[in-house]
Amino acid sequence: MIAEVTVIVPIYNVEKYISKCLDSLLSQTFRDIEIWAVDDGSPDNSKEIVKEYAKKDKRVKLIVKENGGYGSVLEYSINSVQTPYFIICDPDDWLKSDAIEKLYSFANQKDLDLVVGDKYNVYMENNAKEYICVVPSFIKIEPKKVYKSIEDIEKFSFLQVSPHAKLYKTNIVKNVVFPKHVSYTDFLLYVVALSRAKNIAYYNEALAYYLTNRPGNTRTDRRPSIIDDYTKVWYATLSYILEAQKTRNVDYLLERMYVQLRFIMKEYAASSKDLFHDKYFEELCAVAQCLSKYKKDIYRTYSGPIKGKILMHGIFNNLTSKCFIKLFVKKEYRK
């Protein structure tokens, strides 16, 4: 019998955390799940820990593969699972005991392609938890309402893209190729899902716990080469948006790609060791030039403040692009 939900657990150097994650999954009130613990060539003892869990519960499956990065785990898993739905639970995070039951029951009842829940940020130093609503304050999304129109789905592109408490219908994200050996591929997964989804909803309850500040996770990553990771994922995501455009109107996602460019510029300001004189600045400029090809579509969907529109015009103008990117980065650098 095929289960209803697969939980994908990407594993790399997480022997300190994996037991808590698996305990939370095996104690789920919804039992009809399979747990794919995908060891991405991890050199530590993680897979031995998973083996012990697999001996005790047949729902746990250990998969060992050569190292290819987070995206390679997603690509392998999503293209291999046969369950109607899947959810990703990073191995240093854990789920509320009724998380899958609530997300699956709601998604199955409403025939949703994607349902997005809230999360808790958990801080290592004192185990304090903070409720995080993934819907920005400037977005109006009604909880538990099914959204179907292009205009409504557009709103969801501005929600947090991390995999926490997101239940995906498996068949809408099949055959996606992820960049290898890079981080931040959850952005690609989420945007591709939006480009293909027809029924989505927001579930206003925190159902996942995110260990937000552990050493080595992406939130604490401040190496300059993260810009490489971000730009590779950015280009891959754009290619899927353009592919989706052939059959449906997804112009709104081009505006989301502009917002992501601004985010990458902020990350550049925070991580660069040689501001404006390294290869990563040129990468930012190349991304801006690439996106400028679609500026008319972005202008048409943009509804932000006039200052934002002036910045956008400056970044998309070949004569002024570098100057405006520098101005933006310098402003972020001072923060």
ChimeraX attribute file (.defattr): number of C-alpha atoms within 10 A of each C-alpha:
attribute: neighborCount
match mode: 1-to-1
recipient: residues
	/A:1	4
	/A:2	12
	/A:3	16
	/A:4	17
	/A:5	26
	/A:6	25
	/A:7	23
	/A:8	22
	/A:9	25
	/A:10	24
	/A:11	27
	/A:12	22
	/A:13	19
	/A:14	19
	/A:15	18
	/A:16	13
	/A:17	16
	/A:18	23
	/A:19	18
	/A:20	14
	/A:21	18
	/A:22	23
	/A:23	14
	/A:24	16
	/A:25	25
	/A:26	18
	/A:27	13
	/A:28	17
	/A:29	14
	/A:30	18
	/A:31	15
	/A:32	15
	/A:33	21
	/A:34	23
	/A:35	25
	/A:36	20
	/A:37	28
	/A:38	24
	/A:39	22
	/A:40	21
	/A:41	16
	/A:42	18
	/A:43	12
	/A:44	12
	/A:45	13
	/A:46	21
	/A:47	25
	/A:48	12
	/A:49	14
	/A:50	22
	/A:51	15
	/A:52	11
	/A:53	19
	/A:54	16
	/A:55	11
	/A:56	9
	/A:57	13
	/A:58	10
	/A:59	18
	/A:60	22
	/A:61	17
	/A:62	19
	/A:63	16
	/A:64	14
	/A:65	14
	/A:66	11
	/A:67	16
	/A:68	14
	/A:69	20
	/A:70	22
	/A:71	23
	/A:72	22
	/A:73	24
	/A:74	22
	/A:75	19
	/A:76	16
	/A:77	22
	/A:78	22
	/A:79	15
	/A:80	12
	/A:81	21
	/A:82	16
	/A:83	18
	/A:84	17
	/A:85	25
	/A:86	27
	/A:87	23
	/A:88	21
	/A:89	25
	/A:90	24
	/A:91	25
	/A:92	24
	/A:93	21
	/A:94	25
	/A:95	26
	/A:96	19
	/A:97	18
	/A:98	15
	/A:99	22
	/A:100	27
	/A:101	17
	/A:102	16
	/A:103	23
	/A:104	24
	/A:105	12
	/A:106	16
	/A:107	25
	/A:108	14
	/A:109	8
	/A:110	16
	/A:111	15
	/A:112	22
	/A:113	24
	/A:114	24
	/A:115	22
	/A:116	28
	/A:117	26
	/A:118	21
	/A:119	24
	/A:120	22
	/A:121	19
	/A:122	19
	/A:123	15
	/A:124	13
	/A:125	8
	/A:126	7
	/A:127	10
	/A:128	10
	/A:129	16
	/A:130	14
	/A:131	13
	/A:132	16
	/A:133	16
	/A:134	21
	/A:135	20
	/A:136	13
	/A:137	8
	/A:138	8
	/A:139	11
	/A:140	11
	/A:141	18
	/A:142	12
	/A:143	13
	/A:144	17
	/A:145	13
	/A:146	20
	/A:147	21
	/A:148	14
	/A:149	11
	/A:150	17
	/A:151	13
	/A:152	16
	/A:153	23
	/A:154	20
	/A:155	19
	/A:156	24
	/A:157	21
	/A:158	19
	/A:159	16
	/A:160	17
	/A:161	19
	/A:162	16
	/A:163	20
	/A:164	25
	/A:165	27
	/A:166	24
	/A:167	25
	/A:168	28
	/A:169	23
	/A:170	22
	/A:171	18
	/A:172	18
	/A:173	21
	/A:174	15
	/A:175	12
	/A:176	19
	/A:177	18
	/A:178	23
	/A:179	23
	/A:180	18
	/A:181	13
	/A:182	20
	/A:183	20
	/A:184	21
	/A:185	27
	/A:186	18
	/A:187	20
	/A:188	23
	/A:189	23
	/A:190	22
	/A:191	22
	/A:192	22
	/A:193	24
	/A:194	23
	/A:195	26
	/A:196	18
	/A:197	20
	/A:198	18
	/A:199	20
	/A:200	25
	/A:201	25
	/A:202	23
	/A:203	21
	/A:204	16
	/A:205	19
	/A:206	21
	/A:207	23
	/A:208	23
	/A:209	25
	/A:210	24
	/A:211	21
	/A:212	18
	/A:213	16
	/A:214	15
	/A:215	10
	/A:216	11
	/A:217	12
	/A:218	13
	/A:219	12
	/A:220	11
	/A:221	14
	/A:222	15
	/A:223	13
	/A:224	19
	/A:225	15
	/A:226	21
	/A:227	22
	/A:228	17
	/A:229	18
	/A:230	21
	/A:231	21
	/A:232	20
	/A:233	23
	/A:234	21
	/A:235	17
	/A:236	17
	/A:237	25
	/A:238	19
	/A:239	12
	/A:240	18
	/A:241	25
	/A:242	17
	/A:243	13
	/A:244	16
	/A:245	14
	/A:246	9
	/A:247	9
	/A:248	13
	/A:249	14
	/A:250	22
	/A:251	21
	/A:252	21
	/A:253	27
	/A:254	21
	/A:255	23
	/A:256	18
	/A:257	21
	/A:258	19
	/A:259	14
	/A:260	17
	/A:261	20
	/A:262	18
	/A:263	13
	/A:264	21
	/A:265	24
	/A:266	17
	/A:267	20
	/A:268	25
	/A:269	24
	/A:270	18
	/A:271	18
	/A:272	20
	/A:273	12
	/A:274	12
	/A:275	17
	/A:276	17
	/A:277	10
	/A:278	12
	/A:279	14
	/A:280	21
	/A:281	21
	/A:282	13
	/A:283	15
	/A:284	22
	/A:285	20
	/A:286	15
	/A:287	17
	/A:288	22
	/A:289	18
	/A:290	14
	/A:291	20
	/A:292	20
	/A:293	11
	/A:294	14
	/A:295	19
	/A:296	11
	/A:297	16
	/A:298	21
	/A:299	14
	/A:300	11
	/A:301	16
	/A:302	16
	/A:303	10
	/A:304	8
	/A:305	8
	/A:306	9
	/A:307	9
	/A:308	12
	/A:309	14
	/A:310	12
	/A:311	15
	/A:312	23
	/A:313	17
	/A:314	17
	/A:315	24
	/A:316	23
	/A:317	15
	/A:318	14
	/A:319	10
	/A:320	12
	/A:321	21
	/A:322	22
	/A:323	13
	/A:324	19
	/A:325	23
	/A:326	18
	/A:327	13
	/A:328	17
	/A:329	22
	/A:330	16
	/A:331	12
	/A:332	15
	/A:333	17
	/A:334	8
	/A:335	7
